[in-house]
Amino acid sequence: MHNDDPALATDALFEHVKGLSAGLAGDLSMTLTSLLALPSKEKTAIYPDIERRHAMSNSAQKRAIENYRSRLTERGIARFEIQAFDADRDLLRTLARKLTEGGPEAGQLRRAVQQAVAGESPKAGGILAALRRSPLVGADLDLSRPREEGRKVDL
């Protein structure tokens, strides 16, 4: 019997596909259940490459992670967990990356964060400390000037 109504034809086609997919899903479920019920030795016999590849990649991956972490420890970098808002994730990662790079920028950043966290104001004598760190310290520069009286001005 042929029906010219597109809505009825679409409904019938949908019901037919739904029946097919339910049958396939049932077959797949039974296949997976029977495979999972097999003892471990039989699974390995059926799929030996999958089991071996998984074991090899897992141990190689663990070894690579251990090597990487030991190199970090040699550099003095420690791994630890913190709790923060998700919105601060990128900020904290960037801060940690900058601090581990070292150099003068990392030192300045470390001091600024320490002051902000401690609520301290910058210490007095900051200019003097900066001048003492100058590369010209100890250069024996002659900074004396000749003393002049200046010019005469009529008032």
TORSEMAR-141706 format. One record per residue: residue number from 1; x, y, z of N, C-alpha, C, O in turn. Coordinates in Angstrom, 3 decimals, decimal comma. Layout:
# TORSEMAR-141706
(NUM (X Y Z) (X Y Z) (X Y Z) (X Y Z)) ...
//
This chain:
# TORSEMAR-141706
(1 (0,846 -1,160 0,000) (0,000 0,000 0,000) (0,895 1,228 0,000) (1,787 1,357 0,838)) (2 (0,651 2,134 -0,953) (1,476 3,323 -1,134) (0,737 4,532 -0,595) (-0,443 4,725 -0,889)) (3 (1,423 5,347 0,192) (0,788 6,511 0,779) (1,501 7,749 0,259) (2,729 7,817 0,294)) (4 (0,740 8,732 -0,223) (1,316 9,953 -0,776) (1,554 11,027 0,278) (2,130 12,067 -0,043)) (5 (1,142 10,820 1,504) (1,325 11,817 2,551) (2,771 11,768 3,046) (3,190 10,759 3,613)) (6 (3,558 12,865 2,836) (4,970 12,845 3,240) (5,166 12,671 4,740) (6,143 12,047 5,154)) (7 (4,271 13,202 5,564) (4,420 13,088 7,013) (4,303 11,632 7,443) (5,074 11,166 8,281)) (8 (3,325 10,900 6,864) (3,167 9,487 7,207) (4,343 8,671 6,697) (4,797 7,751 7,377)) (9 (4,837 8,991 5,522) (5,988 8,271 4,963) (7,225 8,500 5,831) (7,999 7,573 6,072)) (10 (7,411 9,731 6,298) (8,556 10,045 7,154) (8,444 9,301 8,481) (9,436 8,767 8,978)) (11 (7,236 9,264 9,062) (7,026 8,545 10,312) (7,314 7,058 10,149) (7,946 6,444 11,008)) (12 (6,852 6,487 9,052) (7,073 5,059 8,818) (8,564 4,776 8,654) (9,078 3,799 9,199)) (13 (9,255 5,631 7,902) (10,695 5,454 7,711) (11,420 5,584 9,051) (12,329 4,806 9,339)) (14 (11,031 6,548 9,860) (11,652 6,747 11,170) (11,473 5,503 12,046) (12,426 5,056 12,684)) (15 (10,266 4,946 12,081) (9,990 3,748 12,873) (10,817 2,569 12,375) (11,302 1,772 13,178)) (16 (10,983 2,449 11,067) (11,776 1,354 10,490) (13,250 1,477 10,913) (13,864 0,493 11,326)) (17 (13,813 2,697 10,807) (15,213 2,928 11,195) (15,381 2,711 12,690) (16,386 2,154 13,132)) (18 (14,410 3,144 13,461) (14,484 2,972 14,912) (14,510 1,489 15,265) (15,254 1,077 16,155)) (19 (13,712 0,693 14,582) (13,699 -0,755 14,823) (15,035 -1,390 14,449) (15,531 -2,262 15,163)) (20 (15,625 -0,952 13,322) (16,927 -1,483 12,914) (18,018 -1,113 13,916) (18,831 -1,957 14,292)) (21 (18,036 0,149 14,348) (19,085 0,585 15,265) (18,941 -0,097 16,622) (19,948 -0,381 17,272)) (22 (17,714 -0,367 17,064) (17,530 -1,073 18,329) (18,079 -2,488 18,226) (18,703 -2,986 19,163)) (23 (17,846 -3,139 17,081) (18,371 -4,492 16,880) (19,888 -4,498 16,857) (20,515 -5,373 17,455)) (24 (20,496 -3,514 16,160) (21,958 -3,435 16,110) (22,545 -3,134 17,481) (23,568 -3,704 17,858)) (25 (21,906 -2,243 18,229) (22,383 -1,902 19,564) (22,330 -3,123 20,468) (23,237 -3,343 21,271)) (26 (21,272 -3,919 20,341) (21,166 -5,144 21,145) (22,257 -6,127 20,796) (22,869 -6,723 21,682)) (27 (22,512 -6,307 19,480) (23,577 -7,221 19,053) (24,930 -6,751 19,559) (25,724 -7,555 20,047)) (28 (25,200 -5,452 19,447) (26,475 -4,906 19,897) (26,625 -5,068 21,405) (27,705 -5,399 21,893)) (29 (25,550 -4,835 22,135) (25,588 -4,979 23,582) (25,894 -6,415 23,974) (26,677 -6,657 24,893)) (30 (25,276 -7,377 23,276) (25,526 -8,784 23,586) (26,961 -9,162 23,248) (27,585 -9,924 23,987)) (31 (27,501 -8,640 22,136) (28,878 -8,937 21,753) (29,850 -8,396 22,790) (30,780 -9,096 23,189)) (32 (29,646 -7,160 23,230) (30,522 -6,574 24,242) (30,414 -7,324 25,560) (31,422 -7,568 26,225)) (33 (29,196 -7,691 25,939) (29,007 -8,419 27,189) (29,715 -9,760 27,134) (30,364 -10,156 28,101)) (34 (29,598 -10,470 26,005) (30,255 -11,781 25,907) (31,771 -11,626 25,870) (32,487 -12,474 26,401)) (35 (32,269 -10,563 25,256) (33,713 -10,340 25,219) (34,232 -10,005 26,616) (35,294 -10,486 27,013)) (36 (33,506 -9,201 27,349) (33,937 -8,845 28,702) (33,864 -10,037 29,646) (34,594 -10,088 30,636)) (37 (33,001 -10,987 29,352) (32,872 -12,163 30,207) (34,023 -13,144 30,010) (34,240 -14,016 30,851)) (38 (34,760 -13,013 28,913) (35,883 -13,920 28,667) (36,969 -13,730 29,716) (37,174 -12,614 30,194)) (39 (37,667 -14,798 30,081) (38,816 -14,640 30,975) (39,896 -13,806 30,302) (39,926 -13,682 29,077)) (40 (40,778 -13,239 31,105) (41,803 -12,327 30,604) (42,689 -12,975 29,553) (43,049 -12,325 28,572)) (41 (43,055 -14,257 29,738) (43,941 -14,937 28,785) (43,287 -15,058 27,421) (43,958 -14,908 26,400)) (42 (41,980 -15,330 27,387) (41,292 -15,472 26,114) (41,166 -14,131 25,394) (41,257 -14,080 24,167)) (43 (40,958 -13,045 26,143) (40,915 -11,722 25,516) (42,242 -11,411 24,863) (42,282 -10,899 23,745)) (44 (43,339 -11,719 25,559) (44,668 -11,449 25,017) (44,921 -12,299 23,789) (45,582 -11,856 22,849)) (45 (44,395 -13,527 23,789) (44,581 -14,393 22,627) (43,811 -13,859 21,422) (44,262 -13,998 20,285)) (46 (42,657 -13,251 21,666) (41,858 -12,724 20,563) (42,448 -11,411 20,050) (42,538 -11,199 18,841)) (47 (42,844 -10,543 20,954) (43,383 -9,231 20,590) (44,772 -9,038 21,201) (44,923 -8,187 22,078)) (48 (45,782 -9,783 20,782) (47,094 -9,688 21,442) (47,787 -8,342 21,213) (48,451 -7,833 22,116)) (49 (47,645 -7,769 20,036) (48,341 -6,508 19,738) (47,818 -5,363 20,579) (48,586 -4,520 21,040)) (50 (46,519 -5,334 20,779) (45,930 -4,241 21,544) (46,440 -4,274 22,972) (46,833 -3,243 23,517)) (51 (46,438 -5,456 23,584) (46,867 -5,581 24,979) (48,334 -5,192 25,125) (48,684 -4,467 26,056)) (52 (49,194 -5,656 24,231) (50,621 -5,369 24,313) (50,905 -3,891 24,076) (51,696 -3,287 24,801)) (53 (50,265 -3,304 23,069) (50,503 -1,888 22,777) (50,102 -1,020 23,953) (50,792 -0,056 24,287)) (54 (48,989 -1,359 24,579) (48,526 -0,583 25,721) (49,540 -0,669 26,860) (49,856 0,344 27,484)) (55 (50,044 -1,854 27,131) (50,999 -2,024 28,220) (52,305 -1,303 27,926) (52,884 -0,680 28,816)) (56 (52,777 -1,384 26,678) (54,047 -0,742 26,336) (53,925 0,779 26,378) (54,787 1,461 26,932)) (57 (52,872 1,297 25,801) (52,739 2,754 25,787) (52,535 3,284 27,199) (52,991 4,380 27,524)) (58 (51,862 2,524 28,025) (51,614 2,957 29,386) (52,935 3,042 30,163) (53,180 4,036 30,846)) (59 (53,784 2,015 30,069) (55,048 2,045 30,808) (56,000 3,080 30,219) (56,720 3,744 30,965)) (60 (56,017 3,231 28,895) (56,876 4,244 28,269) (56,428 5,641 28,671) (57,250 6,522 28,920)) (61 (55,137 5,827 28,729) (54,612 7,129 29,116) (54,945 7,428 30,576) (55,318 8,553 30,910)) (62 (54,812 6,431 31,441) (55,154 6,629 32,849) (56,633 6,958 33,002) (56,999 7,834 33,786)) (63 (57,474 6,266 32,264) (58,922 6,507 32,331) (59,255 7,921 31,850) (60,094 8,598 32,445)) (64 (58,605 8,363 30,786) (58,851 9,717 30,270) (58,434 10,774 31,292) (59,132 11,771 31,477)) (65 (57,310 10,557 31,948) (56,848 11,509 32,961) (57,807 11,531 34,141) (58,129 12,600 34,658)) (66 (58,269 10,352 34,577) (59,225 10,293 35,683) (60,521 11,016 35,335) (61,069 11,745 36,162)) (67 (61,014 10,816 34,103) (62,250 11,493 33,675) (62,059 13,009 33,655) (62,922 13,753 34,120)) (68 (60,934 13,461 33,121) (60,652 14,890 33,058) (60,595 15,493 34,456) (61,168 16,553 34,706)) (69 (59,902 14,811 35,364) (59,776 15,330 36,728) (61,108 15,315 37,467) (61,364 16,195 38,290)) (70 (61,956 14,337 37,189) (63,267 14,322 37,851) (64,136 15,468 37,329) (64,914 16,045 38,089)) (71 (64,014 15,804 36,043) (64,753 16,961 35,515) (64,270 18,251 36,157) (65,073 19,136 36,451)) (72 (62,973 18,365 36,377) (62,434 19,546 37,065) (62,983 19,634 38,485) (63,347 20,717 38,945)) (73 (63,044 18,506 39,177) (63,559 18,491 40,548) (65,025 18,904 40,574) (65,448 19,619 41,483)) (74 (65,807 18,463 39,588) (67,215 18,859 39,509) (67,356 20,371 39,345) (68,320 20,961 39,835)) (75 (66,411 20,991 38,667) (66,440 22,444 38,479) (65,900 23,185 39,697) (65,901 24,416 39,728)) (76 (65,438 22,440 40,700) (64,913 23,063 41,905) (63,440 23,412 41,807) (62,930 24,176 42,627)) (77 (62,753 22,870 40,823) (61,330 23,161 40,626) (60,515 22,045 41,268) (60,753 20,864 41,015)) (78 (59,553 22,431 42,100) (58,695 21,462 42,791) (57,288 21,515 42,203) (56,822 22,563 41,756)) (79 (56,628 20,367 42,214) (55,233 20,290 41,786) (54,357 20,329 43,017) (54,652 19,662 44,008)) (80 (53,285 21,098 42,972) (52,346 21,124 44,081) (50,992 21,550 43,565) (50,853 22,085 42,464)) (81 (50,004 21,297 44,392) (48,618 21,592 44,018) (48,142 22,791 44,813) (48,442 22,922 46,000)) (82 (47,397 23,668 44,149) (46,810 24,815 44,834) (45,315 24,838 44,534) (44,842 24,218 43,582)) (83 (44,605 25,550 45,352) (43,174 25,723 45,122) (42,920 27,189 44,832) (43,291 28,062 45,616)) (84 (42,286 27,451 43,703) (41,998 28,822 43,290) (40,754 28,811 42,404) (40,249 27,754 42,026)) (85 (40,282 29,991 42,090) (39,153 30,099 41,179) (39,594 29,710 39,773) (40,739 29,933 39,378)) (86 (38,672 29,130 39,037) (38,965 28,694 37,672) (39,359 29,878 36,798) (40,159 29,722 35,875)) (87 (38,816 31,050 37,070) (39,131 32,238 36,280) (40,592 32,656 36,446) (41,143 33,333 35,578)) (88 (41,222 32,257 37,554) (42,619 32,630 37,811) (43,619 31,597 37,302) (44,824 31,772 37,485)) (89 (43,151 30,539 36,676) (44,025 29,457 36,222) (45,150 29,965 35,316) (46,319 29,676 35,572)) (90 (44,817 30,714 34,265) (45,838 31,201 33,335) (46,796 32,173 34,017) (48,000 32,145 33,764)) (91 (46,263 33,025 34,877) (47,093 33,971 35,601) (48,125 33,246 36,459) (49,305 33,594 36,435)) (92 (47,689 32,242 37,214) (48,598 31,519 38,096) (49,623 30,708 37,312) (50,782 30,620 37,716)) (93 (49,212 30,120 36,205) (50,166 29,368 35,376) (51,217 30,299 34,780) (52,400 29,962 34,748)) (94 (50,790 31,458 34,312) (51,730 32,428 33,748) (52,681 32,936 34,819) (53,879 33,071 34,574)) (95 (52,159 33,215 35,990) (52,995 33,664 37,104) (54,037 32,600 37,451) (55,213 32,919 37,627)) (96 (53,614 31,351 37,549) (54,552 30,266 37,872) (55,615 30,129 36,784) (56,790 29,927 37,091)) (97 (55,213 30,237 35,520) (56,168 30,121 34,405) (57,197 31,250 34,457) (58,391 31,016 34,265)) (98 (56,732 32,477 34,716) (57,647 33,624 34,791) (58,622 33,477 35,953) (59,799 33,809 35,818)) (99 (58,140 32,978 37,097) (59,010 32,830 38,256) (60,062 31,748 38,037) (61,170 31,859 38,564)) (100 (59,744 30,710 37,276) (60,722 29,642 37,049) (61,733 29,990 35,967) (62,753 29,312 35,842)) (101 (61,472 31,032 35,181) (62,428 31,431 34,146) (63,684 32,040 34,751) (64,748 31,998 34,133)) (102 (63,579 32,597 35,936) (64,735 33,204 36,589) (65,042 34,568 35,981) (64,269 35,087 35,176)) (103 (66,171 35,137 36,372) (66,588 36,430 35,847) (66,041 37,574 36,677) (65,304 37,365 37,641)) (104 (66,414 38,797 36,287) (66,003 39,974 37,065) (64,487 40,200 37,041) (63,908 40,645 38,032)) (105 (63,855 39,897 35,921) (62,403 40,097 35,837) (61,680 39,188 36,828) (60,704 39,610 37,450)) (106 (62,143 37,950 36,985) (61,527 37,023 37,929) (61,732 37,517 39,360) (60,835 37,398 40,194)) (107 (62,908 38,070 39,645) (63,179 38,601 40,983) (62,280 39,776 41,316) (61,753 39,872 42,424)) (108 (62,105 40,680 40,340) (61,225 41,837 40,566) (59,780 41,377 40,766) (59,074 41,881 41,640)) (109 (59,357 40,430 39,960) (57,994 39,907 40,071) (57,794 39,226 41,421) (56,756 39,409 42,058)) (110 (58,773 38,447 41,859) (58,698 37,763 43,147) (58,572 38,770 44,288) (57,753 38,596 45,191)) (111 (59,392 39,828 44,240) (59,329 40,850 45,297) (57,980 41,570 45,290) (57,401 41,823 46,347)) (112 (57,487 41,895 44,101) (56,203 42,600 44,006) (55,066 41,744 44,562) (54,205 42,247 45,282)) (113 (55,063 40,461 44,232) (54,008 39,579 44,734) (54,142 39,413 46,244) (53,137 39,421 46,955)) (114 (55,367 39,263 46,745) (55,568 39,130 48,188) (55,086 40,375 48,927) (54,458 40,270 49,981)) (115 (55,375 41,542 48,383) (54,914 42,784 49,019) (53,398 42,883 48,977) (52,775 43,294 49,956)) (116 (52,795 42,507 47,845) (51,342 42,590 47,721) (50,649 41,619 48,674) (49,627 41,956 49,271)) (117 (51,198 40,429 48,814) (50,595 39,430 49,686) (50,780 39,809 51,151) (49,870 39,636 51,961)) (118 (51,960 40,326 51,488) (52,238 40,691 52,870) (51,581 42,011 53,257) (51,443 42,310 54,443)) (119 (51,177 42,795 52,275) (50,567 44,085 52,554) (51,581 45,126 52,970) (51,214 46,127 53,585)) (120 (52,846 44,919 52,654) (53,903 45,860 53,023) (54,038 46,945 51,963) (53,763 46,727 50,783)) (121 (54,466 48,112 52,413) (54,811 49,161 51,463) (56,289 48,979 51,116) (57,026 48,364 51,887)) (122 (56,729 49,495 49,985) (58,138 49,351 49,629) (59,033 49,945 50,715) (58,712 50,973 51,312)) (123 (60,151 49,285 50,957) (61,064 49,737 52,001) (61,741 51,041 51,602) (61,970 51,303 50,421)) (124 (62,058 51,857 52,612) (62,790 53,095 52,365) (64,209 52,747 51,931) (64,747 51,709 52,317)) (125 (64,801 53,608 51,138) (66,168 53,358 50,680) (66,202 52,588 49,383) (67,246 52,050 49,014)) (126 (65,100 52,521 48,689) (65,055 51,790 47,427) (65,958 52,411 46,371) (66,577 51,697 45,582)) (127 (66,035 53,749 46,355) (66,886 54,432 45,378) (68,353 54,177 45,699) (69,160 53,932 44,802)) (128 (68,688 54,236 46,969) (70,070 53,987 47,372) (70,489 52,562 47,013) (71,601 52,347 46,531)) (129 (69,610 51,596 47,243) (69,922 50,208 46,897) (70,104 50,059 45,384) (70,971 49,311 44,935)) (130 (69,294 50,766 44,604) (69,423 50,703 43,150) (70,752 51,308 42,698) (71,411 50,770 41,808)) (131 (71,141 52,420 43,306) (72,424 53,036 42,942) (73,601 52,129 43,307) (74,599 52,087 42,587)) (132 (73,487 51,419 44,400) (74,555 50,505 44,807) (74,665 49,305 43,868) (75,737 48,712 43,744)) (133 (73,568 48,944 43,208) (73,604 47,844 42,240) (74,067 48,305 40,866) (74,226 47,485 39,963)) (134 (74,283 49,591 40,696) (74,650 50,154 39,402) (75,978 49,577 38,913) (76,873 49,315 39,716)) (135 (76,109 49,381 37,607) (77,378 48,884 37,066) (78,509 49,907 37,185) (79,672 49,550 36,993)) (136 (78,200 51,167 37,495) (79,227 52,206 37,618) (79,857 52,252 39,013) (80,784 53,026 39,254)) (137 (79,348 51,419 39,934) (79,931 51,379 41,277) (81,370 50,877 41,154) (81,640 49,839 40,551)) (138 (82,282 51,648 41,747) (83,696 51,257 41,716) (84,399 51,633 40,422) (85,512 51,167 40,182)) (139 (83,792 52,455 39,585) (84,401 52,827 38,308) (85,349 54,017 38,461) (85,953 54,435 37,473)) (140 (85,498 54,571 39,658) (86,384 55,710 39,930) (86,138 56,868 38,971) (87,064 57,355 38,322)) (141 (84,915 57,294 38,887) (84,568 58,439 38,053) (84,906 59,728 38,791) (84,699 59,829 40,000)) (142 (85,427 60,711 38,063) (85,707 62,028 38,647) (84,485 62,898 38,420) (84,247 63,365 37,306)) (143 (83,726 63,111 39,454) (82,492 63,877 39,357) (82,638 65,283 39,937) (81,630 65,960 40,144)) (144 (83,859 65,741 40,204) (84,062 67,083 40,770) (83,930 68,128 39,666) (84,221 67,867 38,499)) (145 (83,471 69,348 40,079) (83,294 70,444 39,122) (84,098 71,638 39,606) (84,283 71,839 40,806)) (146 (84,565 72,414 38,660) (85,261 73,637 39,101) (84,244 74,614 39,694) (83,117 74,729 39,214)) (147 (84,665 75,305 40,733) (83,775 76,243 41,402) (83,890 77,596 40,718) (84,987 78,142 40,605)) (148 (82,756 78,147 40,257) (82,745 79,458 39,595) (81,797 80,360 40,385) (80,782 79,921 40,926)) (149 (82,166 81,617 40,425) (81,348 82,585 41,149) (80,127 82,998 40,369) (79,144 83,432 40,971)) (150 (80,141 82,887 39,090) (79,022 83,305 38,285) (79,231 84,692 37,722) (80,320 85,242 37,891)) (151 (78,295 85,267 37,091) (78,429 86,584 36,469) (77,798 87,661 37,332) (76,946 87,384 38,176)) (152 (78,215 88,851 37,115) (77,675 90,007 37,860) (76,391 90,456 37,188) (76,324 90,586 35,966)) (153 (75,384 90,688 37,994) (74,093 91,140 37,485) (73,758 92,448 38,174) (73,877 92,564 39,394)) (154 (73,329 93,457 37,373) (72,882 94,738 37,936) (71,413 94,642 38,292) (70,588 94,250 37,468)) (155 (71,096 94,997 39,507) (69,703 94,982 39,926) (69,172 96,352 40,091) (68,005 96,523 40,443)) 
//
